[in-house]
Amino acid sequence: MEIGILKSSKDEIEMQVENITMVELLRVYLNKDSSVNFSAWKREHPSEKAVLNVRVKGKTAKKAINDAIVAITKDLDKVEKDFSAMK
């Protein structure tokens, strides 16, 4: 998956994400984090990549994204384990 950083500071990051499913999943998990003030994505046209904008207070934007990715991975591992147990 290709990700491009368009703007980055301690409190805000704007990144271009190729996969719209991943950008929506990140947005949902970021909005669960109390240190995230704003997390949303937009896409000017369906043929273009989505742009995710994240603003935080209390931790860095990169840390918030990393925490969201860790939470997503943990939840997906649990789903995989539960699914495997059903066989």
Contacts in CASP RR format, 6 or more apart in sequence:
PFRMAT RR
TARGET T0000
AUTHOR 0000-0000-0000
METHOD contacts of the structure
MODEL  1
MEIGILKSSKDEIEMQVENITMVELLRVYLNKDSSVNFSAWKREHPSEKA
VLNVRVKGKTAKKAINDAIVAITKDLDKVEKDFSAMK
1 17 0 8 1.000
1 18 0 8 1.000
1 19 0 8 1.000
1 22 0 8 1.000
2 17 0 8 1.000
2 18 0 8 1.000
2 49 0 8 1.000
3 15 0 8 1.000
3 16 0 8 1.000
3 17 0 8 1.000
3 18 0 8 1.000
4 15 0 8 1.000
4 16 0 8 1.000
4 17 0 8 1.000
5 13 0 8 1.000
5 14 0 8 1.000
5 15 0 8 1.000
5 16 0 8 1.000
6 14 0 8 1.000
6 15 0 8 1.000
6 16 0 8 1.000
6 51 0 8 1.000
7 13 0 8 1.000
7 14 0 8 1.000
8 14 0 8 1.000
8 61 0 8 1.000
8 62 0 8 1.000
9 61 0 8 1.000
10 60 0 8 1.000
10 61 0 8 1.000
11 55 0 8 1.000
11 56 0 8 1.000
11 57 0 8 1.000
11 60 0 8 1.000
11 61 0 8 1.000
12 53 0 8 1.000
12 54 0 8 1.000
12 55 0 8 1.000
12 56 0 8 1.000
12 61 0 8 1.000
13 53 0 8 1.000
13 54 0 8 1.000
13 61 0 8 1.000
13 62 0 8 1.000
13 65 0 8 1.000
14 51 0 8 1.000
14 52 0 8 1.000
14 53 0 8 1.000
14 54 0 8 1.000
15 51 0 8 1.000
15 52 0 8 1.000
16 49 0 8 1.000
16 50 0 8 1.000
16 51 0 8 1.000
16 52 0 8 1.000
17 23 0 8 1.000
17 26 0 8 1.000
17 41 0 8 1.000
17 49 0 8 1.000
17 50 0 8 1.000
17 51 0 8 1.000
17 52 0 8 1.000
18 49 0 8 1.000
20 43 0 8 1.000
20 50 0 8 1.000
23 41 0 8 1.000
23 50 0 8 1.000
23 52 0 8 1.000
24 41 0 8 1.000
25 72 0 8 1.000
26 39 0 8 1.000
26 52 0 8 1.000
26 65 0 8 1.000
26 68 0 8 1.000
26 69 0 8 1.000
26 72 0 8 1.000
27 39 0 8 1.000
27 40 0 8 1.000
27 41 0 8 1.000
27 52 0 8 1.000
29 68 0 8 1.000
29 71 0 8 1.000
29 72 0 8 1.000
30 36 0 8 1.000
30 39 0 8 1.000
30 54 0 8 1.000
30 64 0 8 1.000
30 65 0 8 1.000
30 68 0 8 1.000
31 39 0 8 1.000
32 68 0 8 1.000
32 71 0 8 1.000
33 56 0 8 1.000
33 64 0 8 1.000
33 67 0 8 1.000
33 68 0 8 1.000
35 56 0 8 1.000
35 57 0 8 1.000
35 58 0 8 1.000
35 59 0 8 1.000
35 64 0 8 1.000
36 54 0 8 1.000
36 55 0 8 1.000
36 56 0 8 1.000
36 64 0 8 1.000
37 55 0 8 1.000
37 56 0 8 1.000
37 57 0 8 1.000
38 53 0 8 1.000
38 54 0 8 1.000
38 55 0 8 1.000
39 52 0 8 1.000
39 53 0 8 1.000
39 54 0 8 1.000
39 55 0 8 1.000
40 52 0 8 1.000
40 53 0 8 1.000
41 50 0 8 1.000
41 51 0 8 1.000
41 52 0 8 1.000
41 53 0 8 1.000
42 50 0 8 1.000
42 51 0 8 1.000
42 53 0 8 1.000
43 49 0 8 1.000
43 50 0 8 1.000
43 51 0 8 1.000
54 61 0 8 1.000
54 64 0 8 1.000
54 65 0 8 1.000
55 61 0 8 1.000
56 63 0 8 1.000
56 64 0 8 1.000
59 67 0 8 1.000
END
